[in-house]
Amino acid sequence: MNNTKLIIVEGLPGSGKRTTANLISEQLCKKGKKVVCVDEGMPDYQGKMIGTMLYYFAEKYIQSTLKDGWKVAINLRASAGKEEFYRDLGFCICPYESMGSGMEKMITND
């Protein structure tokens, strides 16, 4: 049986995502775990659907843990010109000219 775990580190640019991922990786390796770190912003990983797969994994997890009648709003800021990627995932666009659009999607357990 596959016992794979997924850890996602998210944050604003310069907030320490890579440092945090490296610290987590070091600790897991010390415990004998096999670790693969993927930075989806790196050119080698762009266009390979990694971001899309991570999003669908996260959405399914959220849906599976919602209690009856609960709703969750996912809000994010899209890079200017990347709004269509999030629209294709079901997000609504909330325009903001100088920084790229805000995006929102409601998840329910209906």
C-alpha positions in Angstrom: 0.0 0.0 0.0 1.3 3.5 -0.9 1.7 5.7 2.1 2.7 8.9 0.3 2.1 12.2 2.1 1.9 15.6 0.4 3.0 18.8 2.2 2.3 22.1 0.4 4.1 25.2 1.5 2.4 28.4 0.3 3.1 32.1 0.9 3.9 35.5 -0.5 7.1 36.1 -2.4 10.0 36.3 0.1 8.0 34.9 3.0 10.3 31.9 3.5 8.6 29.1 1.6 11.8 27.5 0.3 13.5 27.8 3.7 10.5 26.2 5.4 10.4 23.4 2.8 14.1 22.8 3.3 13.7 22.6 7.1 10.8 20.2 6.8 12.7 18.1 4.3 15.8 17.9 6.5 13.7 16.8 9.5 11.9 14.1 7.5 15.2 12.9 6.0 16.6 12.6 9.5 13.7 10.3 10.3 14.5 8.1 7.3 11.7 9.4 5.0 12.2 9.8 1.3 11.5 13.4 0.3 11.0 15.1 -3.0 10.8 18.9 -3.1 9.2 20.5 -6.1 9.2 24.2 -6.7 6.4 24.7 -9.2 7.8 28.1 -10.1 11.0 26.7 -11.5 11.1 26.4 -15.3 11.7 22.7 -15.2 8.3 22.2 -13.6 6.2 24.8 -15.5 3.6 23.4 -17.9 3.6 19.9 -16.3 0.2 20.4 -14.6 1.8 20.3 -11.1 -0.1 23.4 -9.9 -3.4 22.0 -11.3 -2.8 18.6 -9.6 -2.0 20.3 -6.3 -5.1 22.5 -6.5 -7.4 19.5 -7.2 -5.8 17.5 -4.4 -6.4 20.4 -2.0 -10.0 21.0 -3.2 -10.9 17.3 -2.8 -9.4 17.3 0.7 -11.4 20.4 1.7 -14.6 18.9 0.3 -14.0 15.6 2.2 -13.6 17.4 5.5 -16.6 19.8 5.3 -19.4 19.3 7.7 -23.0 19.6 6.5 -24.0 23.1 5.6 -20.4 24.5 5.7 -18.9 26.5 2.9 -15.3 27.4 2.3 -14.1 30.4 0.2 -10.7 30.1 -1.5 -9.3 33.5 -2.2 -6.0 34.2 -4.1 -4.3 36.7 -6.2 -3.5 35.7 -9.8 -0.5 37.1 -11.5 -1.5 39.6 -14.2 -2.3 37.7 -17.3 -2.8 34.3 -15.6 -6.5 34.8 -14.7 -7.7 32.3 -17.3 -5.8 29.5 -15.5 -7.9 30.1 -12.4 -11.1 30.7 -14.3 -10.7 27.3 -15.8 -10.6 25.9 -12.2 -13.9 27.5 -11.4 -12.8 30.7 -9.8 -14.5 34.1 -10.3 -12.4 37.1 -11.3 -12.4 40.2 -9.0 -10.4 42.7 -11.1 -7.6 44.7 -9.6 -5.5 46.5 -12.2 -2.1 47.1 -10.6 -1.5 43.7 -9.0 -3.4 41.2 -11.0 -6.9 40.0 -10.3 -8.2 38.6 -7.1 -9.8 35.2 -7.5 -12.5 33.5 -5.4 -14.2 30.1 -5.4 -16.7 28.7 -3.0 -16.5 25.0 -2.1 -19.5 23.3 -0.5 -20.3 19.7 0.4 -23.5 19.6 -1.7 
